[in-house]
Amino acid sequence: MEFEQNFLILGERIATLRKEYNLSQYDLAERLGFSRGKLANYEQGSRQPDYDTLIKIARFFDVTIDYLLGESFERKSSSDNLASSEFDNLSKDEKDYLKMQLEIYRSIKK
């Protein structure tokens, strides 16, 4: 139940950020490289973004993934986490490992 709640929060936060940027669903979806329908599903909580999409949304709005998922009220990290550019330099194995960790986290939160 808490897992589903996180994705409802995610949808609300994406919609709020999108509106703060004065973007329509069409505009944001185009900038992120996917359909308006997919974005609408994220905002409604009926579809869950994969790890790469979550990162793309967080980077676009310059917020943390924790903020998007409702794990934090702070939009930006107050600690010295990996900089965005460091994610770009990860090897495929490192990215695959992080994706696996996210899947484990999601399954635990169910």
N, C-alpha and C positions, 0 to 999 in steps of 0.2 A: 504494500500500500504506500509506504513512504517513497519507494522507487517511482511509482506513478505520480505521486505528488511532486517529486523533483522535476518531472517533465512537464507538469502543468505550470510550475514556477518558471521553468525554462521558456515555455511558450509566452507567458506573461512578460517576462523580461525581454525577450526578443521583440515583442510587439511594442513595449514601452520604449526601448532604445530606438527602434525603427521610427516611431513617431517623433521622438526627440530630434532625430536627424531629418525630419520632414520628408520621409521616404514612403512611397506606397509599397505594397507587397511586390508589385511588379518591378519597381525600381531596385529594391533590395535584392530580390531574387536574381535579377539580371547582373547586378554587381558581384554577387556571390557565385554566379555561374550555374544556377539551377532554376527549375520552374517555379512559378508563383504558387502552384498547387502544393508543391513540396514544402515551401515556406509556410503556407497556410496550415498545413498539417502539423508542422513544428509548433506554430503559434497556438494551435488548438490542443496540442498535447496528444494527438492521435498518431503521430509518427515520431520516432526518436532519431536524431542525427547520429551518424557514425563519428568516430573520433576526429577524422580529418575535417569534417564539416563543422564540428564543434569548435575546433581550433580556428577555422576560417571565420566563423561568426565572432568569436572572441577577439580575434585580431582586428577584424573590421571595425568593431566598436571600441577597441582598446580597453577591454575588460578581461577579468580572469574567468576561467572556466568554472571555478568555484562560485563566482558571482552568478553566472548564467544558470547554474544548476541549483541555486538557492542555498548553497552551503556557506555563503558569506554575504554580508550586507555591503562589504567594501568592494567597490568596482575594480580597484587596482590593488595589486599585492603590496603589502607594507613590508614584506621581507625581500631578501635578495634571491628570488627564484630565477630560473633560467630565463634569459632574455629571449625575445621572439626570434632573433637572429640565430640563437643557439639551436632552436628547433630545426631550422633550415639546414643545419650542419650535421644532424643526426644521420647515422647510417640506416640502411633499410632494416637491418637486424634490430637496431635500437628502436626504430619506429614500430616495428612489429611487436617488440617486447612491450612498449607502452600501450599499444592497442590491446594486447592480451591482458595487461593489468587493468585497463579500463573495463574490459568485458568481465573480468573477475569482480571488480568493484560493483558493476551493474548487477551481476547475479547475486551478490551478497545483499545489496540494497532491496532486492525483490521481496 
